[in-house]
Amino acid sequence: MIKIVCLGRLKERFYIEAIDEYRKRIEKFFKFEIVETGKIKDFGDFNIFLDENGKEMSSQEFAKFLNDIMLKNKKVYFFIGSYKGFEKIENADFVLSLSKMTFPYQLCRLILIEQIYRAITLIKGINYQK
């Protein structure tokens, strides 16, 4: 099971449509959920926070990382902050950076969900990467 917990809501239709497309793709393989909330109070077995100071990975490294966690039957939770980020990062098992560049939180959600789908295709040997 993979869950993305987001501080803040999406309003832009183009983000919502793109994210819904990847969500549908991911749900063919795993139980997947996106939660929009004002405060983080729900944690999984393995909690990954997105932060600019976290560890960067290639798509292949991320796929291996995600696969290793999921092979242990752990519920993977990703946390995305609002435009202000997080007040403090608690209960993190891992802190991930999508890039050294700064992105709006809405775009971070789209990039993360695309990378999750890409990781699944790498793990399953499905031709999507090109």
Summary of the structure (lengths in Angstrom):
residues: 130
radius of gyration: 13.7
end to end distance: 26.1
largest distance: 39.4
contacts: 358
relative contact order: 0.25
helix: 37%
strand: 25%
